[in-house]
């Protein structure tokens, strides 16, 4: 019974962790100022940028995520995918609306890149999950085949009924 509870808890924990670890991508600070068109970026906004972009993206915007459409010395043009507000914990999804942002309003630029660590961790969890699933499929969920027989009693002999025709 204890083995079954341990397995059940381990599988439950694995199932609960997978959604948090499936995001094998993360935003990392940009090391170059020239990014290719189509790169997914996240732009942090300055305080004056929050005020200036209120009409375009709403009040209190902290970060804007999107696909890079165009860059110049003075502005960045994005196809907006999400907007993170200062007072909301969850980004607000957008549908690719085009927004031009002055470089003076950008505090930092981050690029969407694959996370090797998270990817390897996810691959390891998938392997562990496959091993656990196959073990359960072969042996059953917490069963112990040795416990199905009654204990041996050396003082009694086995009686086998004989069927007559």
N, C-alpha and C positions, 0 to 999 in steps of 0.2 A: 504494500500500500504506500509506503514511504517513497519507494522508487517511482511509482506512478505520479505521486504529487510532485516530486522533483522534476520529472520529465515534463509534466504539464506546466509547471512554473517556468521551466527553461524555454519551452516552445512558446508560451504566452509572451515572455520577455522578448524573444526573438521577433515575434510577429509585431509587437508594439514598437520595436526599434527600427524596423525596416523602413517605414515611411519617413523617419527622420534622417536616415542614411542614404536614401535613394537619390538625394540631390547630390550627384557626383560632380556638380559644377559649383563654383563659388566666385564671388567678385574679388579680384586682387588689384592692388594699386598699379596704375599704368606706369611703365618705365620709359615710354617714348611719347612724344607729343603728336606724332603722326600715326593714326590708326587707319586701317583700310575701311572703306565704305562697307557697311553690312555688319561691322563688329558690334556685338551687344555690349553696351556700357551702362554704367550707373553714375550719374553726375550728382555730386553734393552741391547744394546751393548756399550762397552767402546770405546774410540777413537782408542786404539790399535786393538780392535776387529773389528772395521770397516775396518781398513787397512788389517788385516790378513784374513778376510773373503771375500775380494773383488773378488777373483777367484771363490769362491763357490756360493755367492749370489748377487754379483754386488757391484758397488761402492756406498759409502755414505749411508749404511744401518743403520737406527736408531733402529728399532725393527724387530724381527722375531716372527711370530705367527705360532703355529703348535701343533700337537699331540705329546705328550711325548712318545718316543719309548724306551728310555733307559737312565739311569743316573748312573754316577759313581762319585768318588771323584774328578776326573779331567775333565770330559766332560759330556755334555748333548746332546743326539741324538734326533732330531725332524723329524717328517714328516711335512714339511713346507706347510702351507696353504696360508700365505701372508707375504709379506716383505714391511715394511714401510721405505721409503727412506727419508733422511733429506730434500731434495729439492722438494719432491712431496707431495701434500696434500692428495692423495688417495693411500691406500695400493695396491701393485701389487699382484694379485692373483697367487698362485702356485698350483700345482696338487699333492702335497704330496711327493715331492722329499725328500730324506733322507739327512740330513745335521748334521754333528757332530760339536759341538761348545765347545771350551775349557771353563771351568768355569772361567778362568782368564779374558775372554772376555765379561763376563756377568755382567752388572751393576745392574740389578734388574730383578726379576721374578714376573709375575702376572698370576693369575689363572682366567679362564673363569667361572664365577658363575652367577646364577640367581639373578636378582635385584628385591627384593620384592617390593620396592617403585614403580618402573616402571611397574611391573606386575599388582599391584593394580590400578595404574593410567590407564593402558590400559583397564583393566576390567571395570573400571568406565566409561571410554569413550565409550566402547562397549555398556554398559547399556544405557547411555545417547543417543547414536546414535539409538539404537533400539526404545527407547521411542519417539524420534523425528520422526523416520520413521513411526511408527504406528500412531502418531498424524497426520502427513501429509496424511497418507493413509485414515484416518477416516474423517478429516475435510477438506482436500484439501490443496493445497499449498497457504496459505495466503488468502483464501476466507473467507468472512463473510456472512453467509446465511441471515442475517437480512437486508442486503443492496440490495437484489434483488427485493423487493417490492417497488412500488412507495409510496411516503409519503401520509398519510391519510389527506384528505381535508374535514372537517366537513360540508362545504357548498354544497357539491355535493353529489348526490346519485349515487349509482352504477346502471348502465343500463345493464341488462342482455338480450341479444337478444333471441328471441323466434323463434324457427324453426318451420315452418308449413309444413305439408305434402301435 
